[in-house]
Amino acid sequence: MNTEILGIIVIFFGTLALAYPLGKYIAKVFAGEKTFLDPVFNPMEKFFFRLSGIDAANEMNWKQSMVALLVINAVWFLLGMLVLMCQGWLPLNPDGNPSMTADCAFNTTVSFVSNTNLQHYSGETMMSYMGQLTLQLFQFISAGTGIAACAIVFNALKNRTTDKLGNFYNYFLKSCTRILLPLAIIVAAILIFRGSPQTFNGKDTMISLQGDTMHVSTGPAAGMIAIKQLGTNGGGYFGANSAVPFENPDYLTNAVEDCSIFLIATAMVFALGFYLKRKKLAWMIFGVMTVSSLILLAPTVYYEMKGNPAIEKMGISQPFGNMEGKEMRFGPAASALWEITTTNTSNGSVNSMHDSSMPISGMCAMLGMMINSIYGGVGVGFLNFYIFIIIAVFISGLMVGRTPEFLGKKIEAREMKIAMIIFLIHPFLILTGTAISTYLYAEYPHYLAGWLNNPGYHGFSEMLYEFTSSSANNGSGFEGLGDTPSVFWNVSCGIVMLLSRFLPIIGPVAIAGLLANKKFIPESSGTLKTDTGTFGVMVFAVIVVLVGLSFFTALAMGPLAEHFTLFAH
Amino acid sequence: MYRRNALRLYKQKRKQMKTNLLPAIKLTLICMVFFMGIYTLLIYGIAQFAPNNGKGFIIESKGKKYYENIAQKFTDDKYFWSRPSAVDYNAASSGASNKGPSNPDYLQTVQDRIDTFIVHNPTVKKAEIPSDIVTASGSGEDPNISVQAAKIQVSRIAKIRNLSETTLLSLIEQNTEKPLFGLFGPEKINVLKLNLALDNLK
């Protein structure tokens, strides 16, 4: 078999296999059971909690958890603004990079606090080492926030009636120290031994073989790359992200980094099964996610390996398919796999440039972000999927004439209203954002000429992609979009990222909290079973119908139109 | 009445601040020390055991140092060329063209590159040119080209350097990097290593 196809099969299914034991471990961490890392982390966490005056045994209800979550996120926001706007004269700035403007600092801070990592800056020239390390901090703690919110929901799904759902700080810190940290150390070590730098020496200057003077950016990159992949953050150290040889030196590191993208997110599904002792439910969710993932992956791999018909017409050969924006050491198949995994989860790191991939690949990438729960971001991916489950339970309940129930709790008007609002926020933010920017561009074509790097349908796709990526807290981009110096893109995307980060966390936690407070109804013959293949098909259908109805027209105007034009002759 | 309410509200707010804001600030400071400082130094410590102390892989040749993984600009006809770079091989500012597959400007650029290539390599037929040598990479620093992209440059280099084509083809053979474990990913060639080997032939 072709070595490229074989490579991606091993990466994809290898990760799913690794996710199973990791899920078991995560469930133990959430339940506070003994794990082999206890001797290291027990005293450490105790010390941290004592220093910060937190009683980790103090259980909170869902509202208290959310207040704690929002307050600490507000503290991070202020910290981020402060560092980025002052980094020019703060220490650890060997390359002499300047402080950020207010709008760019706002966008960057929101972007990293919200786990999005949309980058309207270039790492090498606009970020000091201090700035990079602060972003690395956010990559840990924003991922920890998502996992903690998910842990609260897991806790609420237990068979009992309560309003006590564990301690937010406890879940948060343990997610950072016991889940993210050990994995990050392993991944960073692999990267370093394959050629990624971790140094504080600043830019290097040398003479090339041909005699040109070259400046080479380095820095403390390996540590940040590891956590950006694992925490579904995606914000790279260097401008071109994991396409840069220092950030992703060879096929092995590419496999490790791609695995890290969806490893924890997949493990969270298994963790749910172990934690609630409902393994069949976990398999149902896992099945829907994996099938959806393969459906998006197949056409992307096909079109990237097939190549560009417009180039074919020039008479050259395309043995490696569409190579524009891709790296030779990965090839089109591994680039396509990365494109899909990074957009299915809310990661958003790239090893090839999505703007230059084929229109259908770009559409599959956008669809992944529009669904935003095929594995999804760490923690928040499951929260989004939970909304789809609630809607599917409600619809199937109506269809068969049974009271909608999920895990022994009645779903009533209040929960349904929250679920619908949370679902609708996503298309609302994406489509209004795209509509406004398209209007502005059409109205002031001379003034805003720098916005788009590509004409026609593809230009529209660039704007649609940017808002989709912001709203999905993804952070990848059709990077041709002229967003780096633009106040409009900084502010509008910043607002979208803020809303689409915190509302979809609060919503599912609220639903779970309300349900946890209700009376537990034991399963009977009248109960709609949610851990069966049939229900899995139902959830899948709900996702297809809702996402299809919301986004088909927009996709038809962008990538689909481009595809049919390109392949017309 | 109003004052008493206000006072109660103030006390409640203060209590909420106390229960959340101070712990949040303290926990953030601890996370800063740990995830910015200790974690970074730990990885830095691991790097000291890695080749070249975690400063990126280096090749030394004739007393000069080069980064193995960073593409260099090769425009001279006597060297194998790298893939095109949208940022002119600037390793301090990586980037790609970000041109869409249907963009007429982009297609014109590729056409121009093909024409230039043919001018410098008149013996090569169009159909032999693989797309990687005329399309820009993702980082602008791609150190590799495909084996085919090296082979079609052989006749040009053989002529300039007065070498036999067989010598060059076997040099390419020696410098071909097989897929990972012989199983996964594409075959490729590191242009810098190939050119260094070429300079060392004499």
Interface residues (C-beta under 8 A of the other chain):
Chain A: T3 E4 L6 G7 V10 F48 L51 S52 G53 I54 V67 A68 V71 I72 V75 W76 L79 S122 E124 T125 L133 T134 Q136 L137 F140 I141 Y169 L173 C176 L181 A184 I185 A188 A189 I192 F193 G195 S196 P197 Q198 T199 F200 N201 K203 D204 M206 I207 S208 L209 Q210 D212 M214 H215 V216 S217 T218 P220 A222 G223 A226 F238 G239 A240 A243 V244 P245 F246 P249 D250 Y251 L252 N254 A255 G307 N308 A310 I311 M314 G315 I316 S317 Q318 P319 F320 G321 N322 M323 E324 G325 K326 E327 M328 R329 F330 G331 A334 S335 V350 N351 S352 M353 D355 S356 S357 M358 P359 N453 N454 P455 G456 Y457 H458 S461 F478 E479 G480 E562 T565 L566
Chain B: Q16 N20 L21 L22 P23 A24 I25 K26 L27 T28 L29 I30 C31 M32 F34 F35 M36 Y39 T40 L42 I43 Y44 I46 A47 A50 P51 N53 G54 K55 G56 F57 K64 K65 Y66 Y67 E68 N69 I70 A71 Q72 K73 F74 T75 D76 Y79 R83 Y89 N90 A91 A92 S93 S94 G95 A96 S97 N98 K99 G100 P101 S102 N103 P104 Y106 L107 V110 Q111 I114 K126 A127 E128 I129 P130 S131 D132 V134 T135 A136 S137 G138 S139 G140 E141 D142 P143 N144 I145 S146 Q148 P179 L180 L183 F184 G185 P186 E187 K188 L192 N195 L196 D199
